[in-house]
Amino acid sequence: MPRLDPVTLELVWTRLVSAVDEAAKAIVRTSFSTLSNEANDFACVLTDAEGRSLAQNTGSIPSFIGTLPGTVRALRDAIPPASMQPGDVYITNNPWIGTGHLNDISIVRPIFREGRVAGYAATTSHVPDIGGRIRSTEARELFEEGFHIPPMRLMRDGVVDQTLLTLLRTNVRTPDQTEGDVWAQVGAVSLIDDRVRRTMDSYRLDGLEAVADEIFDRSEAEMRRRIAGVPDGCWRYVMQTDGLDAPFTFAVEVRIAGGEAHVDFTGTSPQQPRAVNCVFAYTRAMTVFTLKALLLPEVPNNEGIFRAIHIHAPEGSILNPRWPAAVGGRAATGHYVPVLIFGALAEALPDKVRAAPGSPLWIMNIAGTDPAGRSFANVFFFNGGTGAGAAQDGVDCISWPSNISATPIEVAERTAPVLIHHKRLRPESGGAGHQRGGAGQETVIECESDDVAAVFVTERIRFGAPGLFGGGAGAPGAVLLDGVPADTRRQQTLAKGTRVTIATPGGGGFGGS
Amino acid sequence: MIASSAPSLGIDIGGTFTDLVLHDPAGGRSANIKVLTTHADPVLGILDGTRRLLAEVGVSPRELGRVVHATTLFTNALIERKGAVTALITTEGFRDLLHIGRERRYELYDLALRPPAPLVPAHLRFEVPERVKADGTVLVPLDLAATEAAADAALAAGAQSIAILFLHSDLHPAHEQAAAAHLAARHPRLPVTASSSIVREVREFDRGSTATANAYVAPLAERYLSRLAAELGGLGIAAPLLLMLSNGGLTHVAEARRAPVQLLESGPAAGALASAFLAGPEEERLLAFDLGGTTAKLCVVEHGEPEIVFGFEAARQARFIESSGLPIRISTVDLIEIGAGGGSIARRDAIGLLKVGPDSAGSEPGPASYGRGGTQPTVTDANLLLGYLDPGSFAGGRLPLDRQAASAAIRALAETLGIGEDAAAWGIHDIATEAMAGAARTHLAERGRDPQGFTLVCTGGGGPVHGYHLARKLGIPRMIVPPEAGVASALGMLAAPPRVDRVTSLSRRLDGCSADFLGDAFAALEAEARSLLVGSGLEEGALSVARLLDARCVGQGAHMPVPLPPTPWPEQDEAVHALIGDAFRTAYAARYSRPPPQVPIDLVHARVVLRGAAHGLPPQSVASAVAPPVARRRRIVVDGVAAEAAVHRRSALPAGFTGHGPALVEEAGSTLVIGPAGRFSVLASGNILVELD
């Protein structure tokens, strides 16, 4: 097939991106999980026949964009494409080939063209519940964390596998909502399938390879050019984070040479018998996200951009744990990856990197029975400030590197027995510097029911977000129960009247003040 | 529809021109005039145009039965951040709510991203002791003295308008109302906006954003609308001044002054109505397509009514990116707006692909062919090279286009892409049109609409140029191109009915609602809506009421509007539950293509839409020319290949004339492009109908 010209390529690619964007909107409208429709905790991806990422929805979160094509490839390894039929739909939530924890279910649908697989439509979405312990850091193995679905066929000829569905429904707390979200995803991959086949019709394409190869090659060439613009050398960064009983060490070496980037996390702490481990797929996703944001932010995500990036994380480390490590809180570990890379490349790219943000994302899960006797389970998110850059202060209270909104106060108070006394900026929490870090926030939540289980995901309580080039660290965060610092690594029990203070960390400053 | 015998006047203020139209049903006459918008004081342009138009038609000011006005002034004030100095008074502990916002980035890879700045700066945000809980119990009584002190401090700091946002005021507005009443009594001339008086919906950030936007434009609305009403009265016009709402309905000055945020999309609403009017009542389903210099706007209009949504985003700071603007919860035309227009700049992107927009050359320096210093190739330059535009007669001959400059700009771009000049020009046209098609395709699909049942109505300078290719891309079989917009665009809104939308939060499960509870909630909304129209001169004819619920399955995050059937409200709880359950399942299946799961239904908001009757207007007609037109020929590129097109002057085409593509039909402000797959005919109304194979 002749090479595609830059106009046709743009037209086809735009159509493909628009197909996944349309599917993303369908998921927002149809899913039950507030994580999908309010927090944007889902993604839609189109890959070529080899599982290489060709298009993804514009607003998706970095971790999913990076992991989902790998999910497709792993699924192809598990289930030979030759055995697939038009109308098949596949499912898995294996953390190692998926997004890193069981709560995200991935759905994959092969797209057929003239009797063979031309590509895959894939989505992943955080379902309302997957069974197991409720997002607890205390889980010691994967088996405690919920219902595990290996790569399996969910549908053939439009008929769902009732055995699988019955098992899933039986093992989760919210069978209707969890099943509803699976259907929302099946709808989305079917929509992508339809739109992609129409696009191939419109442009008389007999597959996606010609488009994919051309886009990958062009993107790869440009990414190599951008990497070549970074001074060659070995750039290193080490930092400590809160850890469990003892702090964790995160280490990275970014070697830039010959238009390629080699990122090596050797020296990072070993995997832990707690749910803080971050599978390699997630580590990889956060790494490529960071390098793309630094070097080639304007080109839509695709496999070509990542070809010049090589990543190594030692097996058995918290950035590449072995099965069956517990992984439920992997974001709290994986969200440090961009900070490491910024730190390493600070000297090489001083105008582009940012000081550390007051992330990872903070989470409070509460579950119990309200005073009227109804059971409830809610999850609340809290964001800190972002780090400053060479020419800009950090942003106050904004999700980064993830992109998850906080629940509105009125919604929180109407769905859980809580009263929120205040939610305000922590004015002095941004790190000092020529450019200041963004401020965190303080929220005080009063529990209005007895015997409520509270589980937290927090970071940067011991170690604030470091600044760059002499900028000060952001203020550390804090969780207080009735004014007393709480151990956020263990489940806490709240009584009626208990006041939980959540103070999120500020971002680091940039440059001496 | 009701026919009113008194003449009516329509006034549409746009960025460049103020259009005025007068319609006299008795004499069967319509006339219009276009004057430059007088930005420093827009009233002057209106008065000047009104005087001239009345004199021209020979209608005395006292004869006018109604004056209808649409304006983009308020939305421009918001976009340009030129509104009033606004203060915000909130529940103690929550002064930073609007600053903190939704805590999400609207773009993932931009490390230097800034969220939209709130309309109220930090030093003008005040807290007062008060707190109502989610169940309506008062935890902390409202401190009126503190409210007064906050207002005094705000005024001392220069505030010209105040918004009040208390938590849970959508369910329990008493504190907000008491605070607003107290401030109104103390400061009768100070505009005060209580969030619950604008939008009684859950979600404090969205409600607060809407309330502050209202407060931000309120002083301008107050000054402008009072003055306009007074000055029109000064001309001897006794008819009431009616304003076009964002949803295509009409309201009166008092309501527009109270809640001007409802008028933010007044201009586009008038545009959508104009398209419907121009296309004629026999067109049941149309896609209104307006293409100007910087943006394309598309809107679905069915049976004469534009599609409505209950919220939108104003003043997006990163052009057209979702979430980069201010959420505004009002009922408004469901508009697709894309950053693609005549001035959109074409460029080579980082990996060598051709991109068009959203950056625009605007009108200064404008496209390369304007010869005003622009060197970057634009969509207009491409359309010129493709042969669609006549360099000598563009914009009625007032702006001769420089073909060589366009060619140089596009050739330079073509070389960097490694393609020929014609291919680049066609590529620009194709990609710009694809941006519009992509947005429209998704929009229609999401609403379960099939493009084959639609007619594309093309307006604006660029609509007729891109309409053919857009229709082809969408699979739309018919296009209507009205005679030059402007002649009758303001006429469309003279047919608009009065309309009031009211909403209130329910935040309850259906199984926990009695028939009386819901019946009373709707009745209260209807009474409030009716009180707005009664005695206002707006309530001519019968009023129709529609009831809707925003509902979802328990546990679902997003809710959807569920229209209830217009049956009498049942007395039994079970009957009401069945009525709502059925309506919910119908709406759910239509939206999600599958029945809802067996979980209880959650009711979020109740809505009432009260509408009056539409006014009747005569069909447009065109004088038939006698001489058969003689067409010239010009080389054009269409569908990527060169073709010889017949070139017609529109004014020379009589009703009944038919032809086929490739053809061009030129008029002063635009050119209709018809490719080889199109046949066209001039209708008695003056519209051109293009049918595609």
Boltz contact constraints between the chains, C-beta under 6 A:
constraints:
  - contact:
      token1: [A, 5]
      token2: [B, 419]
      max_distance: 6.0
  - contact:
      token1: [A, 6]
      token2: [B, 352]
      max_distance: 6.0
  - contact:
      token1: [A, 6]
      token2: [B, 353]
      max_distance: 6.0
  - contact:
      token1: [A, 6]
      token2: [B, 354]
      max_distance: 6.0
  - contact:
      token1: [A, 6]
      token2: [B, 417]
      max_distance: 6.0
  - contact:
      token1: [A, 7]
      token2: [B, 354]
      max_distance: 6.0
  - contact:
      token1: [A, 7]
      token2: [B, 427]
      max_distance: 6.0
  - contact:
      token1: [A, 9]
      token2: [B, 353]
      max_distance: 6.0
  - contact:
      token1: [A, 10]
      token2: [B, 353]
      max_distance: 6.0
  - contact:
      token1: [A, 10]
      token2: [B, 354]
      max_distance: 6.0
  - contact:
      token1: [A, 10]
      token2: [B, 431]
      max_distance: 6.0
  - contact:
      token1: [A, 11]
      token2: [B, 434]
      max_distance: 6.0
  - contact:
      token1: [A, 14]
      token2: [B, 434]
      max_distance: 6.0
  - contact:
      token1: [A, 18]
      token2: [B, 438]
      max_distance: 6.0
  - contact:
      token1: [A, 22]
      token2: [B, 442]
      max_distance: 6.0
  - contact:
      token1: [A, 29]
      token2: [B, 558]
      max_distance: 6.0
  - contact:
      token1: [A, 30]
      token2: [B, 592]
      max_distance: 6.0
  - contact:
      token1: [A, 32]
      token2: [B, 555]
      max_distance: 6.0
  - contact:
      token1: [A, 32]
      token2: [B, 556]
      max_distance: 6.0
  - contact:
      token1: [A, 34]
      token2: [B, 557]
      max_distance: 6.0
  - contact:
      token1: [A, 37]
      token2: [B, 557]
      max_distance: 6.0
  - contact:
      token1: [A, 37]
      token2: [B, 558]
      max_distance: 6.0
  - contact:
      token1: [A, 38]
      token2: [B, 557]
      max_distance: 6.0
  - contact:
      token1: [A, 176]
      token2: [B, 597]
      max_distance: 6.0
  - contact:
      token1: [A, 176]
      token2: [B, 599]
      max_distance: 6.0
  - contact:
      token1: [A, 177]
      token2: [B, 555]
      max_distance: 6.0
  - contact:
      token1: [A, 180]
      token2: [B, 597]
      max_distance: 6.0
  - contact:
      token1: [A, 218]
      token2: [B, 351]
      max_distance: 6.0
  - contact:
      token1: [A, 218]
      token2: [B, 352]
      max_distance: 6.0
  - contact:
      token1: [A, 219]
      token2: [B, 351]
      max_distance: 6.0
  - contact:
      token1: [A, 222]
      token2: [B, 350]
      max_distance: 6.0
  - contact:
      token1: [A, 222]
      token2: [B, 351]
      max_distance: 6.0
  - contact:
      token1: [A, 293]
      token2: [B, 109]
      max_distance: 6.0
  - contact:
      token1: [A, 293]
      token2: [B, 111]
      max_distance: 6.0
  - contact:
      token1: [A, 297]
      token2: [B, 109]
      max_distance: 6.0
  - contact:
      token1: [A, 298]
      token2: [B, 350]
      max_distance: 6.0
  - contact:
      token1: [A, 299]
      token2: [B, 350]
      max_distance: 6.0
  - contact:
      token1: [A, 299]
      token2: [B, 351]
      max_distance: 6.0
  - contact:
      token1: [A, 354]
      token2: [B, 111]
      max_distance: 6.0
  - contact:
      token1: [A, 383]
      token2: [B, 103]
      max_distance: 6.0
  - contact:
      token1: [A, 392]
      token2: [B, 112]
      max_distance: 6.0
  - contact:
      token1: [A, 397]
      token2: [B, 100]
      max_distance: 6.0
  - contact:
      token1: [A, 397]
      token2: [B, 103]
      max_distance: 6.0
  - contact:
      token1: [A, 398]
      token2: [B, 103]
      max_distance: 6.0
  - contact:
      token1: [A, 399]
      token2: [B, 103]
      max_distance: 6.0
  - contact:
      token1: [A, 399]
      token2: [B, 104]
      max_distance: 6.0
  - contact:
      token1: [A, 403]
      token2: [B, 104]
      max_distance: 6.0
  - contact:
      token1: [A, 403]
      token2: [B, 105]
      max_distance: 6.0
  - contact:
      token1: [A, 405]
      token2: [B, 102]
      max_distance: 6.0
  - contact:
      token1: [A, 405]
      token2: [B, 103]
      max_distance: 6.0
  - contact:
      token1: [A, 405]
      token2: [B, 104]
      max_distance: 6.0
  - contact:
      token1: [A, 406]
      token2: [B, 103]
      max_distance: 6.0
  - contact:
      token1: [A, 408]
      token2: [B, 203]
      max_distance: 6.0
  - contact:
      token1: [A, 408]
      token2: [B, 204]
      max_distance: 6.0
  - contact:
      token1: [A, 409]
      token2: [B, 204]
      max_distance: 6.0
  - contact:
      token1: [A, 410]
      token2: [B, 168]
      max_distance: 6.0
  - contact:
      token1: [A, 410]
      token2: [B, 202]
      max_distance: 6.0
  - contact:
      token1: [A, 410]
      token2: [B, 204]
      max_distance: 6.0
  - contact:
      token1: [A, 413]
      token2: [B, 134]
      max_distance: 6.0
  - contact:
      token1: [A, 414]
      token2: [B, 134]
      max_distance: 6.0
  - contact:
      token1: [A, 414]
      token2: [B, 507]
      max_distance: 6.0
  - contact:
      token1: [A, 421]
      token2: [B, 93]
      max_distance: 6.0
  - contact:
      token1: [A, 422]
      token2: [B, 93]
      max_distance: 6.0
  - contact:
      token1: [A, 424]
      token2: [B, 96]
      max_distance: 6.0
  - contact:
      token1: [A, 425]
      token2: [B, 96]
      max_distance: 6.0
